[in-house]
Amino acid sequence: MDDINLHYRFLNWRRRIREIREVRAVRYRERLKRMLRDGDVLRYHGNSDEVGCFVAARPLSKRNRYFEVTIIETGVRGMIAVGLVPQFYKLDHQPGWLPNSVAFHADDGKLYNGNPVGQQFGPKCCRGDRIGCGISLDADDGQLTVFFTKNGHEVGSVDIPASPEGLYPAVGMHSLGEEVLLDLNAEWGVEEDDGQMIVDSHEEDWARLHDVKVTGTLLEYVGKGKSIVDVGLAQARRPLNTRFHYYELEITDAGEKCYIALGLARRDYPKNRHPGWSRGSIAYHADDGKLFHGSGVGDPFGPRCLEGDIMGCGIMFPRDFSVDSGDDIDDWDFDGVAKPCEVQNDLYANNEDEDEDEGEDLEGRKVTVFFTRNGKVVGRREVALPVGGFYPTIGMMSTGEKVRVDLHPLSG
């Protein structure tokens, strides 16, 4: 009976993850008209008589509440607008012109707040200027404070009605040759004393950070990225448990080689070892799609992951959470999961024997660790739970890598 219950619990998890994926496929889709997007660069692609508009895939939120646009070219008239709009905003109108939208316009320095007639607000912006837009966390009485910045300095703010559906980053253009660089992962900071304090840094979520910089929910690799010892490691403060047993990351920048690993590790895991390389750890590696489980030898496991992909990792705990439960989960059905077969990965070849002196046995109760990609289960592996539990652990190892982490995507 316990085997059957565990089986159905996992099937429910798979269904919920599939539902999340379907919702994201519909909800999180960027929209643009009379614009071309090349990576993070947006270019006007109209005849100057018609507005071009871009609306981001995700709204600003408490975890991601600021974005920036850098003007690469002002084009003929520099009619570039940066602001917030509803998800299904009409793309033939500049942000700020229609109700429930607000925007700062570069050509005249005016604020447009749900009206095609603007109000004087700040300085004009030209080539090389960086325009930012964000929301304050102090929203009250159904109002939301939206603020704008120019080159890192706040220009001003305005209170607008808060929208239950959220407000989405938007960029408008209206003349030939206009071109901007979009940064949807920008973080707004304020200077304090001699350093810089990042608002709501989320550093308290992480117990250990090695060669990794935290800004909000964004983790950025800041190591050398020259060899296999230059690992950047981030380990969460709390282990997964029966209440919070799943987390995700989104690859926002694959960097030079996308040496990004998502997994679980014991609390005292070596800081210079990729998750999965040493005992007491297991991880899904983005660059080759392999599963590493306490060894430098990877098993074929799933597809490679690229920029924009969302990787997830979770634990299915037995209902009685006992070593002697006798749960047999080998009969679970996973679509498209390759049978594990040890294949040597040259990048990690010299590391597989370095754990022989780690001391006492790490074996504990058996749990099932599973991994997902874009909301779909990739596969699972039964492993021994280390003493103290498995902690969400992320590794990066090449220049430019950035990931956005959600430690509780299924909560609420």
Secondary structure, DSSP 4 states (H G I P E B T S, - for coil): -HHHHHHHHHHHHHHHHHHHHHHHHHHS--EEESEEEETTEEEE-S-SSS-EEEE-SS---SSS-EEEEEEEEETTT---EEEEE-TT--TTS-TTSSTT-EEEETTT-EEEESSSS-EE-S----TT-EEEEEE-S--BTTEEEEEEEETTEEEEEEEEE--TT--EEEEEE-STTEEEEEETT---EEEETTEEEETT--GGGEEEEESEEEETTEEEE-S--SSTT--EEEEESS---SSS-EEEEEEEEETTT---EEEEE-TT--TTS-TTTSSSEEEEETTT-EEESSSSEEEE-S----TT-EEEEEEE--SS--GGG----TT---TTPPPP--EE-GGGGGGTTTTTTS-S-----EEEEEEEETTEEEEEEEEEPPTT-PEEEEEE-STTEEEEEES-TT--
